[in-house]
Amino acid sequence: MLKCEITLLASAILVTSLSAAQAQEHLMGFFVTSVGVGDGGNLGGLEGADAHCNTLATAAGSTGREWRA
């Protein structure tokens, strides 16, 4: 009986460690938004559009990346 319990415990530890290894953090690669800037479609050119994207991405928790429209 003890051998069976040890085998089950070892199996549970192995499954847990494999699950943790597969649970890697995936960084955001793109996002879709419908949040405007309050002036219709006038974002101030690409510079303004990039700034708007960076503001929205930062608010969503994205860090360490420069977003472009």
PDB file with SEQRES, HELIX, SHEET and CRYST1 records, atoms N, CA, C and O in Angstrom:
SEQRES   1 A   69  MET LEU LYS CYS GLU ILE THR LEU LEU ALA SER ALA ILE          
SEQRES   2 A   69  LEU VAL THR SER LEU SER ALA ALA GLN ALA GLN GLU HIS          
SEQRES   3 A   69  LEU MET GLY PHE PHE VAL THR SER VAL GLY VAL GLY ASP          
SEQRES   4 A   69  GLY GLY ASN LEU GLY GLY LEU GLU GLY ALA ASP ALA HIS          
SEQRES   5 A   69  CYS ASN THR LEU ALA THR ALA ALA GLY SER THR GLY ARG          
SEQRES   6 A   69  GLU TRP ARG ALA                                              
HELIX    1 AA1 LEU A    2  GLN A   22  1                                  21    
HELIX    2 AA2 GLY A   45  ALA A   59  1                                  15    
CRYST1    1.000    1.000    1.000  90.00  90.00  90.00 P 1           1          
ATOM      1  N   MET A   1       0.819  -1.198   0.000  1.00  0.00           N  
ATOM      2  CA  MET A   1       0.000   0.000   0.000  1.00  0.00           C  
ATOM      3  C   MET A   1       0.863   1.262   0.000  1.00  0.00           C  
ATOM      4  O   MET A   1       0.547   2.223  -0.701  1.00  0.00           O  
ATOM      5  N   LEU A   2       1.937   1.271   0.768  1.00  0.00           N  
ATOM      6  CA  LEU A   2       2.818   2.436   0.839  1.00  0.00           C  
ATOM      7  C   LEU A   2       3.480   2.701  -0.512  1.00  0.00           C  
ATOM      8  O   LEU A   2       3.652   3.852  -0.912  1.00  0.00           O  
ATOM      9  N   LYS A   3       3.849   1.628  -1.210  1.00  0.00           N  
ATOM     10  CA  LYS A   3       4.478   1.786  -2.523  1.00  0.00           C  
ATOM     11  C   LYS A   3       3.508   2.453  -3.505  1.00  0.00           C  
ATOM     12  O   LYS A   3       3.920   3.279  -4.320  1.00  0.00           O  
ATOM     13  N   CYS A   4       2.245   2.102  -3.430  1.00  0.00           N  
ATOM     14  CA  CYS A   4       1.222   2.692  -4.299  1.00  0.00           C  
ATOM     15  C   CYS A   4       1.052   4.184  -3.992  1.00  0.00           C  
ATOM     16  O   CYS A   4       0.935   4.998  -4.908  1.00  0.00           O  
ATOM     17  N   GLU A   5       1.038   4.538  -2.702  1.00  0.00           N  
ATOM     18  CA  GLU A   5       0.892   5.946  -2.312  1.00  0.00           C  
ATOM     19  C   GLU A   5       2.090   6.774  -2.773  1.00  0.00           C  
ATOM     20  O   GLU A   5       1.927   7.906  -3.226  1.00  0.00           O  
ATOM     21  N   ILE A   6       3.277   6.217  -2.659  1.00  0.00           N  
ATOM     22  CA  ILE A   6       4.488   6.919  -3.096  1.00  0.00           C  
ATOM     23  C   ILE A   6       4.458   7.124  -4.604  1.00  0.00           C  
ATOM     24  O   ILE A   6       4.836   8.188  -5.095  1.00  0.00           O  
ATOM     25  N   THR A   7       4.012   6.113  -5.339  1.00  0.00           N  
ATOM     26  CA  THR A   7       3.913   6.220  -6.793  1.00  0.00           C  
ATOM     27  C   THR A   7       2.902   7.291  -7.189  1.00  0.00           C  
ATOM     28  O   THR A   7       3.158   8.082  -8.097  1.00  0.00           O  
ATOM     29  N   LEU A   8       1.752   7.320  -6.512  1.00  0.00           N  
ATOM     30  CA  LEU A   8       0.737   8.334  -6.798  1.00  0.00           C  
ATOM     31  C   LEU A   8       1.252   9.736  -6.488  1.00  0.00           C  
ATOM     32  O   LEU A   8       1.012  10.669  -7.254  1.00  0.00           O  
ATOM     33  N   LEU A   9       1.957   9.889  -5.369  1.00  0.00           N  
ATOM     34  CA  LEU A   9       2.509  11.190  -4.998  1.00  0.00           C  
ATOM     35  C   LEU A   9       3.547  11.647  -6.023  1.00  0.00           C  
ATOM     36  O   LEU A   9       3.556  12.812  -6.421  1.00  0.00           O  
ATOM     37  N   ALA A  10       4.409  10.745  -6.445  1.00  0.00           N  
ATOM     38  CA  ALA A  10       5.425  11.092  -7.443  1.00  0.00           C  
ATOM     39  C   ALA A  10       4.767  11.481  -8.766  1.00  0.00           C  
ATOM     40  O   ALA A  10       5.214  12.412  -9.436  1.00  0.00           O  
ATOM     41  N   SER A  11       3.715  10.772  -9.135  1.00  0.00           N  
ATOM     42  CA  SER A  11       2.995  11.105 -10.370  1.00  0.00           C  
ATOM     43  C   SER A  11       2.355  12.479 -10.281  1.00  0.00           C  
ATOM     44  O   SER A  11       2.398  13.251 -11.239  1.00  0.00           O  
ATOM     45  N   ALA A  12       1.760  12.788  -9.133  1.00  0.00           N  
ATOM     46  CA  ALA A  12       1.125  14.094  -8.948  1.00  0.00           C  
ATOM     47  C   ALA A  12       2.154  15.216  -9.027  1.00  0.00           C  
ATOM     48  O   ALA A  12       1.887  16.259  -9.623  1.00  0.00           O  
ATOM     49  N   ILE A  13       3.316  15.014  -8.437  1.00  0.00           N  
ATOM     50  CA  ILE A  13       4.377  16.028  -8.487  1.00  0.00           C  
ATOM     51  C   ILE A  13       4.854  16.220  -9.924  1.00  0.00           C  
ATOM     52  O   ILE A  13       5.085  17.351 -10.353  1.00  0.00           O  
ATOM     53  N   LEU A  14       5.003  15.140 -10.661  1.00  0.00           N  
ATOM     54  CA  LEU A  14       5.451  15.224 -12.050  1.00  0.00           C  
ATOM     55  C   LEU A  14       4.442  15.981 -12.906  1.00  0.00           C  
ATOM     56  O   LEU A  14       4.825  16.843 -13.697  1.00  0.00           O  
ATOM     57  N   VAL A  15       3.168  15.669 -12.756  1.00  0.00           N  
ATOM     58  CA  VAL A  15       2.128  16.348 -13.533  1.00  0.00           C  
ATOM     59  C   VAL A  15       2.089  17.828 -13.190  1.00  0.00           C  
ATOM     60  O   VAL A  15       1.953  18.665 -14.083  1.00  0.00           O  
ATOM     61  N   THR A  16       2.206  18.163 -11.912  1.00  0.00           N  
ATOM     62  CA  THR A  16       2.195  19.563 -11.483  1.00  0.00           C  
ATOM     63  C   THR A  16       3.379  20.321 -12.063  1.00  0.00           C  
ATOM     64  O   THR A  16       3.219  21.449 -12.529  1.00  0.00           O  
ATOM     65  N   SER A  17       4.558  19.725 -12.041  1.00  0.00           N  
ATOM     66  CA  SER A  17       5.739  20.423 -12.565  1.00  0.00           C  
ATOM     67  C   SER A  17       5.661  20.581 -14.079  1.00  0.00           C  
ATOM     68  O   SER A  17       6.113  21.596 -14.609  1.00  0.00           O  
ATOM     69  N   LEU A  18       5.106  19.617 -14.779  1.00  0.00           N  
ATOM     70  CA  LEU A  18       4.949  19.746 -16.228  1.00  0.00           C  
ATOM     71  C   LEU A  18       3.940  20.832 -16.576  1.00  0.00           C  
ATOM     72  O   LEU A  18       4.138  21.578 -17.536  1.00  0.00           O  
ATOM     73  N   SER A  19       2.867  20.928 -15.810  1.00  0.00           N  
ATOM     74  CA  SER A  19       1.861  21.966 -16.045  1.00  0.00           C  
ATOM     75  C   SER A  19       2.458  23.346 -15.820  1.00  0.00           C  
ATOM     76  O   SER A  19       2.181  24.272 -16.584  1.00  0.00           O  
ATOM     77  N   ALA A  20       3.265  23.495 -14.792  1.00  0.00           N  
ATOM     78  CA  ALA A  20       3.882  24.790 -14.505  1.00  0.00           C  
ATOM     79  C   ALA A  20       4.861  25.180 -15.605  1.00  0.00           C  
ATOM     80  O   ALA A  20       4.975  26.358 -15.941  1.00  0.00           O  
ATOM     81  N   ALA A  21       5.562  24.212 -16.164  1.00  0.00           N  
ATOM     82  CA  ALA A  21       6.521  24.508 -17.227  1.00  0.00           C  
ATOM     83  C   ALA A  21       5.816  24.974 -18.494  1.00  0.00           C  
ATOM     84  O   ALA A  21       6.362  25.784 -19.244  1.00  0.00           O  
ATOM     85  N   GLN A  22       4.612  24.473 -18.739  1.00  0.00           N  
ATOM     86  CA  GLN A  22       3.882  24.852 -19.940  1.00  0.00           C  
ATOM     87  C   GLN A  22       3.150  26.170 -19.778  1.00  0.00           C  
ATOM     88  O   GLN A  22       2.773  26.781 -20.778  1.00  0.00           O  
ATOM     89  N   ALA A  23       2.938  26.626 -18.562  1.00  0.00           N  
ATOM     90  CA  ALA A  23       2.200  27.864 -18.312  1.00  0.00           C  
ATOM     91  C   ALA A  23       3.143  29.056 -18.401  1.00  0.00           C  
ATOM     92  O   ALA A  23       3.446  29.689 -17.389  1.00  0.00           O  
ATOM     93  N   GLN A  24       3.603  29.360 -19.600  1.00  0.00           N  
ATOM     94  CA  GLN A  24       4.506  30.479 -19.814  1.00  0.00           C  
ATOM     95  C   GLN A  24       3.702  31.742 -20.069  1.00  0.00           C  
ATOM     96  O   GLN A  24       2.577  31.687 -20.565  1.00  0.00           O  
ATOM     97  N   GLU A  25       4.285  32.865 -19.728  1.00  0.00           N  
ATOM     98  CA  GLU A  25       3.620  34.147 -19.954  1.00  0.00           C  
ATOM     99  C   GLU A  25       3.702  34.500 -21.435  1.00  0.00           C  
ATOM    100  O   GLU A  25       4.782  34.508 -22.027  1.00  0.00           O  
ATOM    101  N   HIS A  26       2.556  34.787 -22.015  1.00  0.00           N  
ATOM    102  CA  HIS A  26       2.505  35.191 -23.415  1.00  0.00           C  
ATOM    103  C   HIS A  26       2.347  36.700 -23.477  1.00  0.00           C  
ATOM    104  O   HIS A  26       1.397  37.252 -22.924  1.00  0.00           O  
ATOM    105  N   LEU A  27       3.262  37.357 -24.138  1.00  0.00           N  
ATOM    106  CA  LEU A  27       3.205  38.798 -24.269  1.00  0.00           C  
ATOM    107  C   LEU A  27       2.184  39.187 -25.327  1.00  0.00           C  
ATOM    108  O   LEU A  27       1.962  38.462 -26.297  1.00  0.00           O  
ATOM    109  N   MET A  28       1.573  40.335 -25.124  1.00  0.00           N  
ATOM    110  CA  MET A  28       0.585  40.829 -26.071  1.00  0.00           C  
ATOM    111  C   MET A  28       1.284  41.160 -27.389  1.00  0.00           C  
ATOM    112  O   MET A  28       2.276  41.889 -27.399  1.00  0.00           O  
ATOM    113  N   GLY A  29       0.775  40.633 -28.493  1.00  0.00           N  
ATOM    114  CA  GLY A  29       1.366  40.873 -29.803  1.00  0.00           C  
ATOM    115  C   GLY A  29       0.592  41.891 -30.623  1.00  0.00           C  
ATOM    116  O   GLY A  29       1.156  42.555 -31.493  1.00  0.00           O  
ATOM    117  N   PHE A  30      -0.712  42.016 -30.344  1.00  0.00           N  
ATOM    118  CA  PHE A  30      -1.543  43.004 -31.024  1.00  0.00           C  
ATOM    119  C   PHE A  30      -2.780  43.237 -30.175  1.00  0.00           C  
ATOM    120  O   PHE A  30      -3.087  42.441 -29.287  1.00  0.00           O  
ATOM    121  N   PHE A  31      -3.474  44.298 -30.437  1.00  0.00           N  
ATOM    122  CA  PHE A  31      -4.751  44.525 -29.777  1.00  0.00           C  
ATOM    123  C   PHE A  31      -5.658  45.300 -30.709  1.00  0.00           C  
ATOM    124  O   PHE A  31      -5.198  45.994 -31.616  1.00  0.00           O  
ATOM    125  N   VAL A  32      -6.946  45.174 -30.473  1.00  0.00           N  
ATOM    126  CA  VAL A  32      -7.962  45.848 -31.274  1.00  0.00           C  
ATOM    127  C   VAL A  32      -8.724  46.762 -30.337  1.00  0.00           C  
ATOM    128  O   VAL A  32      -9.065  46.368 -29.221  1.00  0.00           O  
ATOM    129  N   THR A  33      -8.995  47.977 -30.779  1.00  0.00           N  
ATOM    130  CA  THR A  33      -9.724  48.917 -29.937  1.00  0.00           C  
ATOM    131  C   THR A  33     -10.704  49.725 -30.771  1.00  0.00           C  
ATOM    132  O   THR A  33     -10.553  49.859 -31.986  1.00  0.00           O  
ATOM    133  N   SER A  34     -11.694  50.251 -30.102  1.00  0.00           N  
ATOM    134  CA  SER A  34     -12.630  51.178 -30.747  1.00  0.00           C  
ATOM    135  C   SER A  34     -12.662  52.489 -29.970  1.00  0.00           C  
ATOM    136  O   SER A  34     -13.577  53.295 -30.135  1.00  0.00           O  
ATOM    137  N   VAL A  35     -11.656  52.697 -29.120  1.00  0.00           N  
ATOM    138  CA  VAL A  35     -11.574  53.913 -28.310  1.00  0.00           C  
ATOM    139  C   VAL A  35     -11.002  55.035 -29.164  1.00  0.00           C  
ATOM    140  O   VAL A  35      -9.875  54.944 -29.650  1.00  0.00           O  
ATOM    141  N   GLY A  36     -11.774  56.077 -29.340  1.00  0.00           N  
ATOM    142  CA  GLY A  36     -11.321  57.222 -30.125  1.00  0.00           C  
ATOM    143  C   GLY A  36     -10.616  58.253 -29.262  1.00  0.00           C  
ATOM    144  O   GLY A  36     -10.479  58.087 -28.050  1.00  0.00           O  
ATOM    145  N   VAL A  37     -10.174  59.317 -29.908  1.00  0.00           N  
ATOM    146  CA  VAL A  37      -9.472  60.384 -29.189  1.00  0.00           C  
ATOM    147  C   VAL A  37     -10.359  61.600 -28.959  1.00  0.00           C  
ATOM    148  O   VAL A  37      -9.907  62.590 -28.385  1.00  0.00           O  
ATOM    149  N   GLY A  38     -11.597  61.544 -29.391  1.00  0.00           N  
ATOM    150  CA  GLY A  38     -12.521  62.648 -29.159  1.00  0.00           C  
ATOM    151  C   GLY A  38     -12.611  63.647 -30.287  1.00  0.00           C  
ATOM    152  O   GLY A  38     -13.380  64.605 -30.207  1.00  0.00           O  
ATOM    153  N   ASP A  39     -11.827  63.440 -31.353  1.00  0.00           N  
ATOM    154  CA  ASP A  39     -11.851  64.366 -32.490  1.00  0.00           C  
ATOM    155  C   ASP A  39     -12.131  63.579 -33.769  1.00  0.00           C  
ATOM    156  O   ASP A  39     -11.506  63.808 -34.805  1.00  0.00           O  
ATOM    157  N   GLY A  40     -13.078  62.653 -33.678  1.00  0.00           N  
ATOM    158  CA  GLY A  40     -13.383  61.817 -34.839  1.00  0.00           C  
ATOM    159  C   GLY A  40     -12.199  60.956 -35.210  1.00  0.00           C  
ATOM    160  O   GLY A  40     -11.587  60.328 -34.346  1.00  0.00           O  
ATOM    161  N   GLY A  41     -11.875  60.921 -36.483  1.00  0.00           N  
ATOM    162  CA  GLY A  41     -10.742  60.134 -36.958  1.00  0.00           C  
ATOM    163  C   GLY A  41      -9.449  60.913 -37.010  1.00  0.00           C  
ATOM    164  O   GLY A  41      -8.441  60.402 -37.497  1.00  0.00           O  
ATOM    165  N   ASN A  42      -9.456  62.154 -36.512  1.00  0.00           N  
ATOM    166  CA  ASN A  42      -8.259  62.986 -36.552  1.00  0.00           C  
ATOM    167  C   ASN A  42      -7.343  62.621 -35.391  1.00  0.00           C  
ATOM    168  O   ASN A  42      -7.566  63.046 -34.257  1.00  0.00           O  
ATOM    169  N   LEU A  43      -6.318  61.836 -35.677  1.00  0.00           N  
ATOM    170  CA  LEU A  43      -5.366  61.416 -34.651  1.00  0.00           C  
ATOM    171  C   LEU A  43      -4.075  62.218 -34.711  1.00  0.00           C  
ATOM    172  O   LEU A  43      -3.154  61.972 -33.931  1.00  0.00           O  
ATOM    173  N   GLY A  44      -4.002  63.166 -35.622  1.00  0.00           N  
ATOM    174  CA  GLY A  44      -2.781  63.955 -35.737  1.00  0.00           C  
ATOM    175  C   GLY A  44      -1.703  63.242 -36.528  1.00  0.00           C  
ATOM    176  O   GLY A  44      -0.519  63.364 -36.214  1.00  0.00           O  
ATOM    177  N   GLY A  45      -2.096  62.503 -37.546  1.00  0.00           N  
ATOM    178  CA  GLY A  45      -1.120  61.782 -38.365  1.00  0.00           C  
ATOM    179  C   GLY A  45      -0.643  60.515 -37.677  1.00  0.00           C  
ATOM    180  O   GLY A  45      -1.190  60.098 -36.656  1.00  0.00           O  
ATOM    181  N   LEU A  46       0.394  59.906 -38.258  1.00  0.00           N  
ATOM    182  CA  LEU A  46       0.916  58.663 -37.693  1.00  0.00           C  
ATOM    183  C   LEU A  46       1.507  58.861 -36.305  1.00  0.00           C  
ATOM    184  O   LEU A  46       1.418  57.977 -35.453  1.00  0.00           O  
ATOM    185  N   GLU A  47       2.104  60.013 -36.083  1.00  0.00           N  
ATOM    186  CA  GLU A  47       2.685  60.296 -34.773  1.00  0.00           C  
ATOM    187  C   GLU A  47       1.610  60.265 -33.685  1.00  0.00           C  
ATOM    188  O   GLU A  47       1.797  59.667 -32.626  1.00  0.00           O  
ATOM    189  N   GLY A  48       0.490  60.916 -33.967  1.00  0.00           N  
ATOM    190  CA  GLY A  48      -0.619  60.934 -33.014  1.00  0.00           C  
ATOM    191  C   GLY A  48      -1.261  59.568 -32.854  1.00  0.00           C  
ATOM    192  O   GLY A  48      -1.644  59.183 -31.749  1.00  0.00           O  
ATOM    193  N   ALA A  49      -1.379  58.827 -33.964  1.00  0.00           N  
ATOM    194  CA  ALA A  49      -1.957  57.485 -33.905  1.00  0.00           C  
ATOM    195  C   ALA A  49      -1.066  56.545 -33.091  1.00  0.00           C  
ATOM    196  O   ALA A  49      -1.568  55.748 -32.298  1.00  0.00           O  
ATOM    197  N   ASP A  50       0.254  56.635 -33.283  1.00  0.00           N  
ATOM    198  CA  ASP A  50       1.185  55.825 -32.498  1.00  0.00           C  
ATOM    199  C   ASP A  50       1.083  56.167 -31.014  1.00  0.00           C  
ATOM    200  O   ASP A  50       1.074  55.275 -30.166  1.00  0.00           O  
ATOM    201  N   ALA A  51       1.008  57.451 -30.708  1.00  0.00           N  
ATOM    202  CA  ALA A  51       0.897  57.883 -29.308  1.00  0.00           C  
ATOM    203  C   ALA A  51      -0.391  57.351 -28.687  1.00  0.00           C  
ATOM    204  O   ALA A  51      -0.392  56.905 -27.540  1.00  0.00           O  
ATOM    205  N   HIS A  52      -1.487  57.399 -29.444  1.00  0.00           N  
ATOM    206  CA  HIS A  52      -2.770  56.894 -28.954  1.00  0.00           C  
ATOM    207  C   HIS A  52      -2.681  55.388 -28.683  1.00  0.00           C  
ATOM    208  O   HIS A  52      -3.166  54.913 -27.656  1.00  0.00           O  
ATOM    209  N   CYS A  53      -2.067  54.645 -29.592  1.00  0.00           N  
ATOM    210  CA  CYS A  53      -1.892  53.202 -29.399  1.00  0.00           C  
ATOM    211  C   CYS A  53      -1.055  52.904 -28.155  1.00  0.00           C  
ATOM    212  O   CYS A  53      -1.392  52.012 -27.376  1.00  0.00           O  
ATOM    213  N   ASN A  54       0.027  53.647 -27.970  1.00  0.00           N  
ATOM    214  CA  ASN A  54       0.875  53.438 -26.798  1.00  0.00           C  
ATOM    215  C   ASN A  54       0.128  53.728 -25.505  1.00  0.00           C  
ATOM    216  O   ASN A  54       0.285  53.005 -24.521  1.00  0.00           O  
ATOM    217  N   THR A  55      -0.682  54.780 -25.501  1.00  0.00           N  
ATOM    218  CA  THR A  55      -1.469  55.119 -24.312  1.00  0.00           C  
ATOM    219  C   THR A  55      -2.446  53.999 -23.976  1.00  0.00           C  
ATOM    220  O   THR A  55      -2.558  53.595 -22.818  1.00  0.00           O  
ATOM    221  N   LEU A  56      -3.154  53.497 -24.987  1.00  0.00           N  
ATOM    222  CA  LEU A  56      -4.129  52.426 -24.759  1.00  0.00           C  
ATOM    223  C   LEU A  56      -3.459  51.132 -24.319  1.00  0.00           C  
ATOM    224  O   LEU A  56      -3.962  50.448 -23.428  1.00  0.00           O  
ATOM    225  N   ALA A  57      -2.335  50.789 -24.931  1.00  0.00           N  
ATOM    226  CA  ALA A  57      -1.634  49.556 -24.572  1.00  0.00           C  
ATOM    227  C   ALA A  57      -1.094  49.628 -23.148  1.00  0.00           C  
ATOM    228  O   ALA A  57      -1.158  48.646 -22.409  1.00  0.00           O  
ATOM    229  N   THR A  58      -0.567  50.776 -22.764  1.00  0.00           N  
ATOM    230  CA  THR A  58      -0.071  50.947 -21.402  1.00  0.00           C  
ATOM    231  C   THR A  58      -1.210  50.806 -20.399  1.00  0.00           C  
ATOM    232  O   THR A  58      -1.045  50.176 -19.355  1.00  0.00           O  
ATOM    233  N   ALA A  59      -2.356  51.388 -20.712  1.00  0.00           N  
ATOM    234  CA  ALA A  59      -3.523  51.280 -19.832  1.00  0.00           C  
ATOM    235  C   ALA A  59      -3.995  49.829 -19.712  1.00  0.00           C  
ATOM    236  O   ALA A  59      -4.569  49.446 -18.692  1.00  0.00           O  
ATOM    237  N   ALA A  60      -3.756  49.025 -20.748  1.00  0.00           N  
ATOM    238  CA  ALA A  60      -4.156  47.614 -20.736  1.00  0.00           C  
ATOM    239  C   ALA A  60      -3.112  46.720 -20.066  1.00  0.00           C  
ATOM    240  O   ALA A  60      -3.327  45.516 -19.929  1.00  0.00           O  
ATOM    241  N   GLY A  61      -1.974  47.303 -19.644  1.00  0.00           N  
ATOM    242  CA  GLY A  61      -0.968  46.538 -18.921  1.00  0.00           C  
ATOM    243  C   GLY A  61       0.241  46.129 -19.729  1.00  0.00           C  
ATOM    244  O   GLY A  61       1.096  45.407 -19.217  1.00  0.00           O  
ATOM    245  N   SER A  62       0.344  46.558 -20.966  1.00  0.00           N  
ATOM    246  CA  SER A  62       1.497  46.224 -21.791  1.00  0.00           C  
ATOM    247  C   SER A  62       2.675  47.118 -21.403  1.00  0.00           C  
ATOM    248  O   SER A  62       2.532  48.336 -21.291  1.00  0.00           O  
ATOM    249  N   THR A  63       3.834  46.504 -21.199  1.00  0.00           N  
ATOM    250  CA  THR A  63       5.028  47.273 -20.841  1.00  0.00           C  
ATOM    251  C   THR A  63       6.205  46.818 -21.696  1.00  0.00           C  
ATOM    252  O   THR A  63       6.219  45.703 -22.215  1.00  0.00           O  
ATOM    253  N   GLY A  64       7.183  47.694 -21.831  1.00  0.00           N  
ATOM    254  CA  GLY A  64       8.420  47.338 -22.513  1.00  0.00           C  
ATOM    255  C   GLY A  64       8.308  47.183 -24.014  1.00  0.00           C  
ATOM    256  O   GLY A  64       9.105  46.478 -24.632  1.00  0.00           O  
ATOM    257  N   ARG A  65       7.328  47.835 -24.600  1.00  0.00           N  
ATOM    258  CA  ARG A  65       7.150  47.707 -26.047  1.00  0.00           C  
ATOM    259  C   ARG A  65       6.590  49.009 -26.593  1.00  0.00           C  
ATOM    260  O   ARG A  65       5.753  49.652 -25.959  1.00  0.00           O  
ATOM    261  N   GLU A  66       7.058  49.392 -27.775  1.00  0.00           N  
ATOM    262  CA  GLU A  66       6.523  50.582 -28.431  1.00  0.00           C  
ATOM    263  C   GLU A  66       5.513  50.129 -29.476  1.00  0.00           C  
ATOM    264  O   GLU A  66       5.842  49.359 -30.378  1.00  0.00           O  
ATOM    265  N   TRP A  67       4.288  50.609 -29.350  1.00  0.00           N  
ATOM    266  CA  TRP A  67       3.211  50.223 -30.253  1.00  0.00           C  
ATOM    267  C   TRP A  67       3.093  51.209 -31.399  1.00  0.00           C  
ATOM    268  O   TRP A  67       3.318  52.407 -31.230  1.00  0.00           O  
ATOM    269  N   ARG A  68       2.741  50.700 -32.552  1.00  0.00           N  
ATOM    270  CA  ARG A  68       2.559  51.526 -33.746  1.00  0.00           C  
ATOM    271  C   ARG A  68       1.175  51.268 -34.321  1.00  0.00           C  
ATOM    272  O   ARG A  68       0.645  50.158 -34.264  1.00  0.00           O  
ATOM    273  N   ALA A  69       0.608  52.339 -34.878  1.00  0.00           N  
ATOM    274  CA  ALA A  69      -0.721  52.229 -35.489  1.00  0.00           C  
ATOM    275  C   ALA A  69      -0.618  51.561 -36.838  1.00  0.00           C  
ATOM    276  O   ALA A  69      -1.630  51.376 -37.513  1.00  0.00           O  
TER     277      ALA A  69                                                      
END                                                                             
